[in-house]
Amino acid sequence: MFRIIRDEKGFLLLTAMIFLFFITHMMIAASAAYDSHYRAYDALKIAAVDQTKMVLNSIEEDREDVNMEDLENNH
């Protein structure tokens, strides 16, 4: 093992393997951070859509209540 590291080709192989390990680790960490980041944005988007639906439904219910009151007052 040490004989391989002592020559130039062995050292380059070891250096390339270490470099590959660190690059792979950084790529996995970056992709995990990216995935986590966009999961949070998706959750916020779903919450905002749900809130918008609730607001629109409450506006529609208020309109129906006002229309029913107008009909009752006119008759």
mmCIF file of the N, C-alpha and C atoms, coordinates in Angstrom:
data_MODEL
# 
_entry.id   MODEL 
# 
loop_
_atom_site.group_PDB 
_atom_site.id 
_atom_site.type_symbol 
_atom_site.label_atom_id 
_atom_site.label_alt_id 
_atom_site.label_comp_id 
_atom_site.label_asym_id 
_atom_site.label_entity_id 
_atom_site.label_seq_id 
_atom_site.pdbx_PDB_ins_code 
_atom_site.Cartn_x 
_atom_site.Cartn_y 
_atom_site.Cartn_z 
_atom_site.occupancy 
_atom_site.B_iso_or_equiv 
_atom_site.pdbx_formal_charge 
_atom_site.auth_seq_id 
_atom_site.auth_comp_id 
_atom_site.auth_asym_id 
_atom_site.auth_atom_id 
_atom_site.pdbx_PDB_model_num 
ATOM 1   N N  . MET A 1 1  ? 0.827   -1.197 0.000  1.00 0.00 ? 1  MET A N  1 
ATOM 2   C CA . MET A 1 1  ? 0.000   0.000  0.000  1.00 0.00 ? 1  MET A CA 1 
ATOM 3   C C  . MET A 1 1  ? 0.870   1.260  0.000  1.00 0.00 ? 1  MET A C  1 
ATOM 4   N N  . PHE A 1 2  ? 1.826   1.305  0.926  1.00 0.00 ? 2  PHE A N  1 
ATOM 5   C CA . PHE A 1 2  ? 2.672   2.491  1.012  1.00 0.00 ? 2  PHE A CA 1 
ATOM 6   C C  . PHE A 1 2  ? 3.592   2.631  -0.193 1.00 0.00 ? 2  PHE A C  1 
ATOM 7   N N  . ARG A 1 3  ? 3.942   1.494  -0.806 1.00 0.00 ? 3  ARG A N  1 
ATOM 8   C CA . ARG A 1 3  ? 4.781   1.534  -1.994 1.00 0.00 ? 3  ARG A CA 1 
ATOM 9   C C  . ARG A 1 3  ? 4.018   2.222  -3.144 1.00 0.00 ? 3  ARG A C  1 
ATOM 10  N N  . ILE A 1 4  ? 2.706   1.981  -3.215 1.00 0.00 ? 4  ILE A N  1 
ATOM 11  C CA . ILE A 1 4  ? 1.894   2.602  -4.271 1.00 0.00 ? 4  ILE A CA 1 
ATOM 12  C C  . ILE A 1 4  ? 1.798   4.113  -4.055 1.00 0.00 ? 4  ILE A C  1 
ATOM 13  N N  . ILE A 1 5  ? 1.640   4.528  -2.811 1.00 0.00 ? 5  ILE A N  1 
ATOM 14  C CA . ILE A 1 5  ? 1.504   5.952  -2.500 1.00 0.00 ? 5  ILE A CA 1 
ATOM 15  C C  . ILE A 1 5  ? 2.811   6.697  -2.754 1.00 0.00 ? 5  ILE A C  1 
ATOM 16  N N  . ARG A 1 6  ? 3.942   5.998  -2.596 1.00 0.00 ? 6  ARG A N  1 
ATOM 17  C CA . ARG A 1 6  ? 5.233   6.661  -2.744 1.00 0.00 ? 6  ARG A CA 1 
ATOM 18  C C  . ARG A 1 6  ? 5.510   7.106  -4.175 1.00 0.00 ? 6  ARG A C  1 
ATOM 19  N N  . ASP A 1 7  ? 5.024   6.370  -5.164 1.00 0.00 ? 7  ASP A N  1 
ATOM 20  C CA . ASP A 1 7  ? 5.294   6.834  -6.524 1.00 0.00 ? 7  ASP A CA 1 
ATOM 21  C C  . ASP A 1 7  ? 4.255   7.862  -6.941 1.00 0.00 ? 7  ASP A C  1 
ATOM 22  N N  . GLU A 1 8  ? 4.527   8.531  -8.036 1.00 0.00 ? 8  GLU A N  1 
ATOM 23  C CA . GLU A 1 8  ? 3.715   9.664  -8.467 1.00 0.00 ? 8  GLU A CA 1 
ATOM 24  C C  . GLU A 1 8  ? 2.292   9.262  -8.836 1.00 0.00 ? 8  GLU A C  1 
ATOM 25  N N  . LYS A 1 9  ? 2.134   8.147  -9.535 1.00 0.00 ? 9  LYS A N  1 
ATOM 26  C CA . LYS A 1 9  ? 0.805   7.707  -9.957 1.00 0.00 ? 9  LYS A CA 1 
ATOM 27  C C  . LYS A 1 9  ? -0.069  7.342  -8.758 1.00 0.00 ? 9  LYS A C  1 
ATOM 28  N N  . GLY A 1 10 ? 0.513   6.725  -7.766 1.00 0.00 ? 10 GLY A N  1 
ATOM 29  C CA . GLY A 1 10 ? -0.240  6.363  -6.564 1.00 0.00 ? 10 GLY A CA 1 
ATOM 30  C C  . GLY A 1 10 ? -0.713  7.584  -5.807 1.00 0.00 ? 10 GLY A C  1 
ATOM 31  N N  . PHE A 1 11 ? 0.162   8.571  -5.731 1.00 0.00 ? 11 PHE A N  1 
ATOM 32  C CA . PHE A 1 11 ? -0.211  9.807  -5.052 1.00 0.00 ? 11 PHE A CA 1 
ATOM 33  C C  . PHE A 1 11 ? -1.345  10.513 -5.788 1.00 0.00 ? 11 PHE A C  1 
ATOM 34  N N  . LEU A 1 12 ? -1.277  10.555 -7.111 1.00 0.00 ? 12 LEU A N  1 
ATOM 35  C CA . LEU A 1 12 ? -2.344  11.175 -7.890 1.00 0.00 ? 12 LEU A CA 1 
ATOM 36  C C  . LEU A 1 12 ? -3.662  10.418 -7.733 1.00 0.00 ? 12 LEU A C  1 
ATOM 37  N N  . LEU A 1 13 ? -3.588  9.092  -7.682 1.00 0.00 ? 13 LEU A N  1 
ATOM 38  C CA . LEU A 1 13 ? -4.788  8.288  -7.476 1.00 0.00 ? 13 LEU A CA 1 
ATOM 39  C C  . LEU A 1 13 ? -5.417  8.582  -6.124 1.00 0.00 ? 13 LEU A C  1 
ATOM 40  N N  . LEU A 1 14 ? -4.602  8.622  -5.091 1.00 0.00 ? 14 LEU A N  1 
ATOM 41  C CA . LEU A 1 14 ? -5.102  8.921  -3.753 1.00 0.00 ? 14 LEU A CA 1 
ATOM 42  C C  . LEU A 1 14 ? -5.693  10.325 -3.694 1.00 0.00 ? 14 LEU A C  1 
ATOM 43  N N  . THR A 1 15 ? -4.999  11.289 -4.288 1.00 0.00 ? 15 THR A N  1 
ATOM 44  C CA . THR A 1 15 ? -5.499  12.665 -4.316 1.00 0.00 ? 15 THR A CA 1 
ATOM 45  C C  . THR A 1 15 ? -6.823  12.752 -5.079 1.00 0.00 ? 15 THR A C  1 
ATOM 46  N N  . ALA A 1 16 ? -6.918  12.060 -6.197 1.00 0.00 ? 16 ALA A N  1 
ATOM 47  C CA . ALA A 1 16 ? -8.150  12.066 -6.989 1.00 0.00 ? 16 ALA A CA 1 
ATOM 48  C C  . ALA A 1 16 ? -9.299  11.431 -6.211 1.00 0.00 ? 16 ALA A C  1 
ATOM 49  N N  . MET A 1 17 ? -9.022  10.366 -5.480 1.00 0.00 ? 17 MET A N  1 
ATOM 50  C CA . MET A 1 17 ? -10.068 9.708  -4.692 1.00 0.00 ? 17 MET A CA 1 
ATOM 51  C C  . MET A 1 17 ? -10.565 10.606 -3.566 1.00 0.00 ? 17 MET A C  1 
ATOM 52  N N  . ILE A 1 18 ? -9.635  11.279 -2.894 1.00 0.00 ? 18 ILE A N  1 
ATOM 53  C CA . ILE A 1 18 ? -10.029 12.203 -1.825 1.00 0.00 ? 18 ILE A CA 1 
ATOM 54  C C  . ILE A 1 18 ? -10.825 13.368 -2.400 1.00 0.00 ? 18 ILE A C  1 
ATOM 55  N N  . PHE A 1 19 ? -10.359 13.914 -3.506 1.00 0.00 ? 19 PHE A N  1 
ATOM 56  C CA . PHE A 1 19 ? -11.062 15.013 -4.177 1.00 0.00 ? 19 PHE A CA 1 
ATOM 57  C C  . PHE A 1 19 ? -12.474 14.570 -4.585 1.00 0.00 ? 19 PHE A C  1 
ATOM 58  N N  . LEU A 1 20 ? -12.587 13.386 -5.152 1.00 0.00 ? 20 LEU A N  1 
ATOM 59  C CA . LEU A 1 20 ? -13.887 12.853 -5.560 1.00 0.00 ? 20 LEU A CA 1 
ATOM 60  C C  . LEU A 1 20 ? -14.810 12.688 -4.359 1.00 0.00 ? 20 LEU A C  1 
ATOM 61  N N  . PHE A 1 21 ? -14.269 12.216 -3.242 1.00 0.00 ? 21 PHE A N  1 
ATOM 62  C CA . PHE A 1 21 ? -15.063 12.062 -2.019 1.00 0.00 ? 21 PHE A CA 1 
ATOM 63  C C  . PHE A 1 21 ? -15.618 13.409 -1.562 1.00 0.00 ? 21 PHE A C  1 
ATOM 64  N N  . PHE A 1 22 ? -14.775 14.430 -1.504 1.00 0.00 ? 22 PHE A N  1 
ATOM 65  C CA . PHE A 1 22 ? -15.232 15.736 -1.041 1.00 0.00 ? 22 PHE A CA 1 
ATOM 66  C C  . PHE A 1 22 ? -16.222 16.376 -2.011 1.00 0.00 ? 22 PHE A C  1 
ATOM 67  N N  . ILE A 1 23 ? -15.977 16.260 -3.297 1.00 0.00 ? 23 ILE A N  1 
ATOM 68  C CA . ILE A 1 23 ? -16.892 16.826 -4.288 1.00 0.00 ? 23 ILE A CA 1 
ATOM 69  C C  . ILE A 1 23 ? -18.246 16.119 -4.214 1.00 0.00 ? 23 ILE A C  1 
ATOM 70  N N  . THR A 1 24 ? -18.220 14.795 -4.109 1.00 0.00 ? 24 THR A N  1 
ATOM 71  C CA . THR A 1 24 ? -19.473 14.037 -3.992 1.00 0.00 ? 24 THR A CA 1 
ATOM 72  C C  . THR A 1 24 ? -20.221 14.434 -2.732 1.00 0.00 ? 24 THR A C  1 
ATOM 73  N N  . HIS A 1 25 ? -19.502 14.581 -1.640 1.00 0.00 ? 25 HIS A N  1 
ATOM 74  C CA . HIS A 1 25 ? -20.134 14.984 -0.381 1.00 0.00 ? 25 HIS A CA 1 
ATOM 75  C C  . HIS A 1 25 ? -20.757 16.380 -0.497 1.00 0.00 ? 25 HIS A C  1 
ATOM 76  N N  . MET A 1 26 ? -20.057 17.304 -1.120 1.00 0.00 ? 26 MET A N  1 
ATOM 77  C CA . MET A 1 26 ? -20.604 18.661 -1.290 1.00 0.00 ? 26 MET A CA 1 
ATOM 78  C C  . MET A 1 26 ? -21.818 18.660 -2.209 1.00 0.00 ? 26 MET A C  1 
ATOM 79  N N  . MET A 1 27 ? -21.792 17.848 -3.257 1.00 0.00 ? 27 MET A N  1 
ATOM 80  C CA . MET A 1 27 ? -22.936 17.768 -4.179 1.00 0.00 ? 27 MET A CA 1 
ATOM 81  C C  . MET A 1 27 ? -24.166 17.195 -3.470 1.00 0.00 ? 27 MET A C  1 
ATOM 82  N N  . ILE A 1 28 ? -23.973 16.174 -2.664 1.00 0.00 ? 28 ILE A N  1 
ATOM 83  C CA . ILE A 1 28 ? -25.094 15.585 -1.923 1.00 0.00 ? 28 ILE A CA 1 
ATOM 84  C C  . ILE A 1 28 ? -25.635 16.581 -0.915 1.00 0.00 ? 28 ILE A C  1 
ATOM 85  N N  . ALA A 1 29 ? -24.756 17.285 -0.218 1.00 0.00 ? 29 ALA A N  1 
ATOM 86  C CA . ALA A 1 29 ? -25.198 18.283 0.756  1.00 0.00 ? 29 ALA A CA 1 
ATOM 87  C C  . ALA A 1 29 ? -25.946 19.424 0.068  1.00 0.00 ? 29 ALA A C  1 
ATOM 88  N N  . ALA A 1 30 ? -25.466 19.867 -1.077 1.00 0.00 ? 30 ALA A N  1 
ATOM 89  C CA . ALA A 1 30 ? -26.136 20.947 -1.803 1.00 0.00 ? 30 ALA A CA 1 
ATOM 90  C C  . ALA A 1 30 ? -27.496 20.506 -2.314 1.00 0.00 ? 30 ALA A C  1 
ATOM 91  N N  . SER A 1 31 ? -27.591 19.303 -2.813 1.00 0.00 ? 31 SER A N  1 
ATOM 92  C CA . SER A 1 31 ? -28.891 18.835 -3.308 1.00 0.00 ? 31 SER A CA 1 
ATOM 93  C C  . SER A 1 31 ? -29.870 18.619 -2.162 1.00 0.00 ? 31 SER A C  1 
ATOM 94  N N  . ALA A 1 32 ? -29.397 18.179 -1.010 1.00 0.00 ? 32 ALA A N  1 
ATOM 95  C CA . ALA A 1 32 ? -30.269 18.023 0.152  1.00 0.00 ? 32 ALA A CA 1 
ATOM 96  C C  . ALA A 1 32 ? -30.769 19.384 0.637  1.00 0.00 ? 32 ALA A C  1 
ATOM 97  N N  . ALA A 1 33 ? -29.889 20.375 0.642  1.00 0.00 ? 33 ALA A N  1 
ATOM 98  C CA . ALA A 1 33 ? -30.293 21.721 1.041  1.00 0.00 ? 33 ALA A CA 1 
ATOM 99  C C  . ALA A 1 33 ? -31.298 22.303 0.050  1.00 0.00 ? 33 ALA A C  1 
ATOM 100 N N  . TYR A 1 34 ? -31.077 22.079 -1.222 1.00 0.00 ? 34 TYR A N  1 
ATOM 101 C CA . TYR A 1 34 ? -31.991 22.549 -2.265 1.00 0.00 ? 34 TYR A CA 1 
ATOM 102 C C  . TYR A 1 34 ? -33.357 21.913 -2.091 1.00 0.00 ? 34 TYR A C  1 
ATOM 103 N N  . ASP A 1 35 ? -33.389 20.604 -1.869 1.00 0.00 ? 35 ASP A N  1 
ATOM 104 C CA . ASP A 1 35 ? -34.645 19.886 -1.688 1.00 0.00 ? 35 ASP A CA 1 
ATOM 105 C C  . ASP A 1 35 ? -35.381 20.396 -0.451 1.00 0.00 ? 35 ASP A C  1 
ATOM 106 N N  . SER A 1 36 ? -34.672 20.583 0.634  1.00 0.00 ? 36 SER A N  1 
ATOM 107 C CA . SER A 1 36 ? -35.273 21.080 1.866  1.00 0.00 ? 36 SER A CA 1 
ATOM 108 C C  . SER A 1 36 ? -35.830 22.487 1.670  1.00 0.00 ? 36 SER A C  1 
ATOM 109 N N  . HIS A 1 37 ? -35.074 23.316 0.971  1.00 0.00 ? 37 HIS A N  1 
ATOM 110 C CA . HIS A 1 37 ? -35.484 24.696 0.705  1.00 0.00 ? 37 HIS A CA 1 
ATOM 111 C C  . HIS A 1 37 ? -36.796 24.727 -0.070 1.00 0.00 ? 37 HIS A C  1 
ATOM 112 N N  . TYR A 1 38 ? -36.897 23.938 -1.113 1.00 0.00 ? 38 TYR A N  1 
ATOM 113 C CA . TYR A 1 38 ? -38.098 23.968 -1.934 1.00 0.00 ? 38 TYR A CA 1 
ATOM 114 C C  . TYR A 1 38 ? -39.260 23.219 -1.318 1.00 0.00 ? 38 TYR A C  1 
ATOM 115 N N  . ARG A 1 39 ? -39.006 22.284 -0.407 1.00 0.00 ? 39 ARG A N  1 
ATOM 116 C CA . ARG A 1 39 ? -40.112 21.689 0.356  1.00 0.00 ? 39 ARG A CA 1 
ATOM 117 C C  . ARG A 1 39 ? -40.755 22.747 1.235  1.00 0.00 ? 39 ARG A C  1 
ATOM 118 N N  . ALA A 1 40 ? -39.950 23.605 1.839  1.00 0.00 ? 40 ALA A N  1 
ATOM 119 C CA . ALA A 1 40 ? -40.494 24.678 2.667  1.00 0.00 ? 40 ALA A CA 1 
ATOM 120 C C  . ALA A 1 40 ? -41.319 25.639 1.819  1.00 0.00 ? 40 ALA A C  1 
ATOM 121 N N  . TYR A 1 41 ? -40.827 25.995 0.624  1.00 0.00 ? 41 TYR A N  1 
ATOM 122 C CA . TYR A 1 41 ? -41.598 26.869 -0.260 1.00 0.00 ? 41 TYR A CA 1 
ATOM 123 C C  . TYR A 1 41 ? -42.894 26.210 -0.711 1.00 0.00 ? 41 TYR A C  1 
ATOM 124 N N  . ASP A 1 42 ? -42.869 24.906 -0.975 1.00 0.00 ? 42 ASP A N  1 
ATOM 125 C CA . ASP A 1 42 ? -44.093 24.213 -1.358 1.00 0.00 ? 42 ASP A CA 1 
ATOM 126 C C  . ASP A 1 42 ? -45.110 24.221 -0.224 1.00 0.00 ? 42 ASP A C  1 
ATOM 127 N N  . ALA A 1 43 ? -44.634 24.018 1.000  1.00 0.00 ? 43 ALA A N  1 
ATOM 128 C CA . ALA A 1 43 ? -45.541 24.053 2.153  1.00 0.00 ? 43 ALA A CA 1 
ATOM 129 C C  . ALA A 1 43 ? -46.153 25.445 2.314  1.00 0.00 ? 43 ALA A C  1 
ATOM 130 N N  . LEU A 1 44 ? -45.347 26.488 2.138  1.00 0.00 ? 44 LEU A N  1 
ATOM 131 C CA . LEU A 1 44 ? -45.873 27.847 2.224  1.00 0.00 ? 44 LEU A CA 1 
ATOM 132 C C  . LEU A 1 44 ? -46.875 28.128 1.110  1.00 0.00 ? 44 LEU A C  1 
ATOM 133 N N  . LYS A 1 45 ? -46.606 27.623 -0.072 1.00 0.00 ? 45 LYS A N  1 
ATOM 134 C CA . LYS A 1 45 ? -47.515 27.813 -1.194 1.00 0.00 ? 45 LYS A CA 1 
ATOM 135 C C  . LYS A 1 45 ? -48.853 27.140 -0.921 1.00 0.00 ? 45 LYS A C  1 
ATOM 136 N N  . ILE A 1 46 ? -48.822 25.924 -0.417 1.00 0.00 ? 46 ILE A N  1 
ATOM 137 C CA . ILE A 1 46 ? -50.062 25.208 -0.097 1.00 0.00 ? 46 ILE A CA 1 
ATOM 138 C C  . ILE A 1 46 ? -50.835 25.947 0.981  1.00 0.00 ? 46 ILE A C  1 
ATOM 139 N N  . ALA A 1 47 ? -50.137 26.451 1.996  1.00 0.00 ? 47 ALA A N  1 
ATOM 140 C CA . ALA A 1 47 ? -50.813 27.202 3.057  1.00 0.00 ? 47 ALA A CA 1 
ATOM 141 C C  . ALA A 1 47 ? -51.440 28.479 2.505  1.00 0.00 ? 47 ALA A C  1 
ATOM 142 N N  . ALA A 1 48 ? -50.741 29.161 1.616  1.00 0.00 ? 48 ALA A N  1 
ATOM 143 C CA . ALA A 1 48 ? -51.278 30.396 1.039  1.00 0.00 ? 48 ALA A CA 1 
ATOM 144 C C  . ALA A 1 48 ? -52.502 30.110 0.167  1.00 0.00 ? 48 ALA A C  1 
ATOM 145 N N  . VAL A 1 49 ? -52.455 29.031 -0.593 1.00 0.00 ? 49 VAL A N  1 
ATOM 146 C CA . VAL A 1 49 ? -53.606 28.663 -1.426 1.00 0.00 ? 49 VAL A CA 1 
ATOM 147 C C  . VAL A 1 49 ? -54.797 28.314 -0.549 1.00 0.00 ? 49 VAL A C  1 
ATOM 148 N N  . ASP A 1 50 ? -54.571 27.577 0.521  1.00 0.00 ? 50 ASP A N  1 
ATOM 149 C CA . ASP A 1 50 ? -55.659 27.229 1.440  1.00 0.00 ? 50 ASP A CA 1 
ATOM 150 C C  . ASP A 1 50 ? -56.263 28.469 2.086  1.00 0.00 ? 50 ASP A C  1 
ATOM 151 N N  . GLN A 1 51 ? -55.409 29.400 2.490  1.00 0.00 ? 51 GLN A N  1 
ATOM 152 C CA . GLN A 1 51 ? -55.910 30.642 3.086  1.00 0.00 ? 51 GLN A CA 1 
ATOM 153 C C  . GLN A 1 51 ? -56.724 31.446 2.070  1.00 0.00 ? 51 GLN A C  1 
ATOM 154 N N  . THR A 1 52 ? -56.267 31.492 0.830  1.00 0.00 ? 52 THR A N  1 
ATOM 155 C CA . THR A 1 52 ? -56.982 32.215 -0.216 1.00 0.00 ? 52 THR A CA 1 
ATOM 156 C C  . THR A 1 52 ? -58.349 31.589 -0.452 1.00 0.00 ? 52 THR A C  1 
ATOM 157 N N  . LYS A 1 53 ? -58.389 30.266 -0.470 1.00 0.00 ? 53 LYS A N  1 
ATOM 158 C CA . LYS A 1 53 ? -59.678 29.578 -0.631 1.00 0.00 ? 53 LYS A CA 1 
ATOM 159 C C  . LYS A 1 53 ? -60.625 29.920 0.509  1.00 0.00 ? 53 LYS A C  1 
ATOM 160 N N  . MET A 1 54 ? -60.098 29.950 1.727  1.00 0.00 ? 54 MET A N  1 
ATOM 161 C CA . MET A 1 54 ? -60.944 30.285 2.877  1.00 0.00 ? 54 MET A CA 1 
ATOM 162 C C  . MET A 1 54 ? -61.484 31.701 2.766  1.00 0.00 ? 54 MET A C  1 
ATOM 163 N N  . VAL A 1 55 ? -60.641 32.644 2.367  1.00 0.00 ? 55 VAL A N  1 
ATOM 164 C CA . VAL A 1 55 ? -61.081 34.037 2.230  1.00 0.00 ? 55 VAL A CA 1 
ATOM 165 C C  . VAL A 1 55 ? -62.141 34.162 1.147  1.00 0.00 ? 55 VAL A C  1 
ATOM 166 N N  . LEU A 1 56 ? -61.920 33.523 0.007  1.00 0.00 ? 56 LEU A N  1 
ATOM 167 C CA . LEU A 1 56 ? -62.897 33.593 -1.082 1.00 0.00 ? 56 LEU A CA 1 
ATOM 168 C C  . LEU A 1 56 ? -64.211 32.931 -0.693 1.00 0.00 ? 56 LEU A C  1 
ATOM 169 N N  . ASN A 1 57 ? -64.144 31.828 0.019  1.00 0.00 ? 57 ASN A N  1 
ATOM 170 C CA . ASN A 1 57 ? -65.373 31.179 0.487  1.00 0.00 ? 57 ASN A CA 1 
ATOM 171 C C  . ASN A 1 57 ? -66.125 32.063 1.473  1.00 0.00 ? 57 ASN A C  1 
ATOM 172 N N  . SER A 1 58 ? -65.400 32.734 2.363  1.00 0.00 ? 58 SER A N  1 
ATOM 173 C CA . SER A 1 58 ? -66.079 33.617 3.328  1.00 0.00 ? 58 SER A CA 1 
ATOM 174 C C  . SER A 1 58 ? -66.700 34.816 2.622  1.00 0.00 ? 58 SER A C  1 
ATOM 175 N N  . ILE A 1 59 ? -66.049 35.341 1.585  1.00 0.00 ? 59 ILE A N  1 
ATOM 176 C CA . ILE A 1 59 ? -66.631 36.446 0.815  1.00 0.00 ? 59 ILE A CA 1 
ATOM 177 C C  . ILE A 1 59 ? -67.893 35.972 0.113  1.00 0.00 ? 59 ILE A C  1 
ATOM 178 N N  . GLU A 1 60 ? -67.840 34.783 -0.461 1.00 0.00 ? 60 GLU A N  1 
ATOM 179 C CA . GLU A 1 60 ? -69.011 34.241 -1.149 1.00 0.00 ? 60 GLU A CA 1 
ATOM 180 C C  . GLU A 1 60 ? -70.165 34.014 -0.166 1.00 0.00 ? 60 GLU A C  1 
ATOM 181 N N  . GLU A 1 61 ? -69.867 33.499 1.019  1.00 0.00 ? 61 GLU A N  1 
ATOM 182 C CA . GLU A 1 61 ? -70.904 33.295 2.034  1.00 0.00 ? 61 GLU A CA 1 
ATOM 183 C C  . GLU A 1 61 ? -71.498 34.620 2.486  1.00 0.00 ? 61 GLU A C  1 
ATOM 184 N N  . ASP A 1 62 ? -70.656 35.637 2.653  1.00 0.00 ? 62 ASP A N  1 
ATOM 185 C CA . ASP A 1 62 ? -71.158 36.957 3.039  1.00 0.00 ? 62 ASP A CA 1 
ATOM 186 C C  . ASP A 1 62 ? -72.077 37.524 1.962  1.00 0.00 ? 62 ASP A C  1 
ATOM 187 N N  . ARG A 1 63 ? -71.716 37.340 0.706  1.00 0.00 ? 63 ARG A N  1 
ATOM 188 C CA . ARG A 1 63 ? -72.557 37.809 -0.397 1.00 0.00 ? 63 ARG A CA 1 
ATOM 189 C C  . ARG A 1 63 ? -73.906 37.102 -0.395 1.00 0.00 ? 63 ARG A C  1 
ATOM 190 N N  . GLU A 1 64 ? -73.884 35.809 -0.177 1.00 0.00 ? 64 GLU A N  1 
ATOM 191 C CA . GLU A 1 64 ? -75.133 35.048 -0.134 1.00 0.00 ? 64 GLU A CA 1 
ATOM 192 C C  . GLU A 1 64 ? -76.003 35.508 1.025  1.00 0.00 ? 64 GLU A C  1 
ATOM 193 N N  . ASP A 1 65 ? -75.382 35.789 2.173  1.00 0.00 ? 65 ASP A N  1 
ATOM 194 C CA . ASP A 1 65 ? -76.141 36.282 3.329  1.00 0.00 ? 65 ASP A CA 1 
ATOM 195 C C  . ASP A 1 65 ? -76.773 37.636 3.024  1.00 0.00 ? 65 ASP A C  1 
ATOM 196 N N  . VAL A 1 66 ? -76.016 38.517 2.381  1.00 0.00 ? 66 VAL A N  1 
ATOM 197 C CA . VAL A 1 66 ? -76.532 39.849 2.042  1.00 0.00 ? 66 VAL A CA 1 
ATOM 198 C C  . VAL A 1 66 ? -77.663 39.723 1.029  1.00 0.00 ? 66 VAL A C  1 
ATOM 199 N N  . ASN A 1 67 ? -77.514 38.846 0.033  1.00 0.00 ? 67 ASN A N  1 
ATOM 200 C CA . ASN A 1 67 ? -78.555 38.647 -0.967 1.00 0.00 ? 67 ASN A CA 1 
ATOM 201 C C  . ASN A 1 67 ? -79.815 38.082 -0.332 1.00 0.00 ? 67 ASN A C  1 
ATOM 202 N N  . MET A 1 68 ? -79.677 37.163 0.591  1.00 0.00 ? 68 MET A N  1 
ATOM 203 C CA . MET A 1 68 ? -80.836 36.588 1.278  1.00 0.00 ? 68 MET A CA 1 
ATOM 204 C C  . MET A 1 68 ? -81.529 37.647 2.122  1.00 0.00 ? 68 MET A C  1 
ATOM 205 N N  . GLU A 1 69 ? -80.762 38.503 2.794  1.00 0.00 ? 69 GLU A N  1 
ATOM 206 C CA . GLU A 1 69 ? -81.359 39.575 3.584  1.00 0.00 ? 69 GLU A CA 1 
ATOM 207 C C  . GLU A 1 69 ? -82.109 40.572 2.693  1.00 0.00 ? 69 GLU A C  1 
ATOM 208 N N  . ASP A 1 70 ? -81.544 40.894 1.526  1.00 0.00 ? 70 ASP A N  1 
ATOM 209 C CA . ASP A 1 70 ? -82.200 41.798 0.592  1.00 0.00 ? 70 ASP A CA 1 
ATOM 210 C C  . ASP A 1 70 ? -83.515 41.206 0.097  1.00 0.00 ? 70 ASP A C  1 
ATOM 211 N N  . LEU A 1 71 ? -83.505 39.923 -0.195 1.00 0.00 ? 71 LEU A N  1 
ATOM 212 C CA . LEU A 1 71 ? -84.738 39.272 -0.670 1.00 0.00 ? 71 LEU A CA 1 
ATOM 213 C C  . LEU A 1 71 ? -85.804 39.266 0.417  1.00 0.00 ? 71 LEU A C  1 
ATOM 214 N N  . GLU A 1 72 ? -85.384 39.029 1.661  1.00 0.00 ? 72 GLU A N  1 
ATOM 215 C CA . GLU A 1 72 ? -86.340 39.009 2.763  1.00 0.00 ? 72 GLU A CA 1 
ATOM 216 C C  . GLU A 1 72 ? -86.884 40.419 3.025  1.00 0.00 ? 72 GLU A C  1 
ATOM 217 N N  . ASN A 1 73 ? -86.070 41.437 2.897  1.00 0.00 ? 73 ASN A N  1 
ATOM 218 C CA . ASN A 1 73 ? -86.503 42.806 3.145  1.00 0.00 ? 73 ASN A CA 1 
ATOM 219 C C  . ASN A 1 73 ? -87.419 43.317 2.033  1.00 0.00 ? 73 ASN A C  1 
ATOM 220 N N  . ASN A 1 74 ? -87.207 42.850 0.812  1.00 0.00 ? 74 ASN A N  1 
ATOM 221 C CA . ASN A 1 74 ? -88.023 43.304 -0.310 1.00 0.00 ? 74 ASN A CA 1 
ATOM 222 C C  . ASN A 1 74 ? -89.403 42.667 -0.307 1.00 0.00 ? 74 ASN A C  1 
ATOM 223 N N  . HIS A 1 75 ? -89.610 41.550 0.339  1.00 0.00 ? 75 HIS A N  1 
ATOM 224 C CA . HIS A 1 75 ? -90.919 40.881 0.345  1.00 0.00 ? 75 HIS A CA 1 
ATOM 225 C C  . HIS A 1 75 ? -91.614 41.073 1.614  1.00 0.00 ? 75 HIS A C  1 
# 
